[in-house]
Amino acid sequence: MEVLALERTLTELDHVRLLNLLRRDARGDGFPTLRHPVEDLLDTSTIVPSRRVPADLVTMNSQVVLRDLQTQHRRSLTLCYPSDADPAMGFVSVLSPVGSSLLGLPVGGVARWTTRAGEQGAEIMAILFQPEANGDYST
C-alpha cells in the first residue's frame, strides 16, 4: 500500500551534515546560487536524535529497495553524499533529484522527482540497511 508522506524526518546528524554541505557549496565562486530542494527539506523536516530515528526511515547511507511506479521494476540503491556518488553502482547523491526525494521518507512512502523525461516516482519497499538502526551514528 502506497503512503503519500508529506512530512519528512531527519536525524540531527544528517541535518547538520547536509546544512554544512550546502553552506560549503554556496561559498564556491561568489555568485548567488539557486535554492536547492534539499534546503527546503532541511527547513521543513522534523528533526530527531539519531538514536531515536525509526528503523524504517531513509537516512543518509541507507540502502533501500524501490519499486518504480510506472514499470513496477524493483531496484536497490544507497543514498549517499555527493563525493561517494556512483549511480552505475547504485550510490545516489542526496543532492540529486532522486536522492533528495528519498531522504526522510518511511517504508511505504512514495518519492517523486522530475527529470527531463518528466515526473518519476517510486515506492520505498524496504530498507536493507540503515546506519542508525545498526547503532552506527558516525556515518
N, C-alpha and C positions, 0 to 999 in steps of 0.2 A: 504494500500500500504506500502510495506517494504521500509524503508530508511536505507541504509547502511552508518551509521555515522562513519566516521573515526576520526573526531575531537571531542574532549570532552571539556566540560565546567564545571569548578568547582567554587564554591564560595570561596572567600578569607578565610572565617571561616573554611569551610571544608578542604581546602588546609592546613592551619596552623595546625588544629587539627590532621589530618592524618599524616602530617610530624612529629609532636611531638610523635604520637603513634608509628610510625616506629622507631624513634630515641630511644624511651624508650625500645622497644623490642630488638633493636640492642645492647643495653648495658647489656643484660642479663647475659651470662656466660663467656664472654670474648673471645669466639670463633667466627671467622668470619661467617657471615650468608649469605645465598644466597640472591640475589636481589629479592625482592617481586614485582610482577606485578604492585602493587599499586604505587611503586616508579616510574616506567616508566610513569604511568598515571599522577603523580604529576609533573614530568619533562616536559611533553608534552602538557598538557591541557591549554586551555585559562582560565585565572582567572578573575572573575568579582566580584564586590561588592555584598553582599547578597541581598541588596535592588534592584539590577538590574538584578537578575537572572530570566529568563523566567519561568513562572508557569508550563510549560510543560517539564521541565528538571528534571531528577532524581538527587536529592541531598541527603545528609545524612538525615536519618529519614523519607524519603519519603515512602509512601505506594503506590505500583504500581500493575497494573494488567498486567500479562504476558500471551502470547499465545505461547505454545510450538510449534516449527516449524515442529516437526515430528508428534506429536499426535494431534495437534490443541487444546489440553486441555488448559483451562484458569485457572489461579490461581493468588491469590494476595499474596504479601509479602511486608515486611517492611525492608528497608536497614538500618542496624544499626552498632554500634561499637561492637567489639568482646565481651565486657563484658555484652552486652544486648542480644547477640545472643541466639535464641531458635528456631532452624529450624522447629521443630514439631509444633510450634505455629505461624510459618510464619515470624520469625525475623531472617534475614540472615546477617551474618557479612560481612562487606565491605572487609575483608581480605580473604574471601572465593572466589573460582573461580567464582561463580555466582554473588556475591556481587561486586567484583571488575570489572566485565564485565558490570554491570548496571550503575555504578556511572558516571554521566556527560552526559548520553545519553538523547535524547529527545523522546517524544512520537512518535511512528512510527519507532524508531531506533531498530536495531537488536543487541542483546547481544549474544556473542559467548564465550564458555568456554570449557575446556577439562576436562573430568573425566576419571576414569579407564575404563568406558564403551565407551569412545570415545568422539568425538566432539558433543556438545549440543548447542542448540540455542533457543532463544525466542524473540518475538517481544514485545516491550512495547506498550500495547494497550491504557493504561490510567494511569494517576496519580490521585489517590484518595485523597492523602494528601501530601502536600509539606510544610514544616515549613515556608520557606521564603515567599511563596505565601499567607500565613496566617499571615504575619507580625511577626513571631516568629524567631528572629535572635539569640536566646540563646541556641537552642538545638544542 
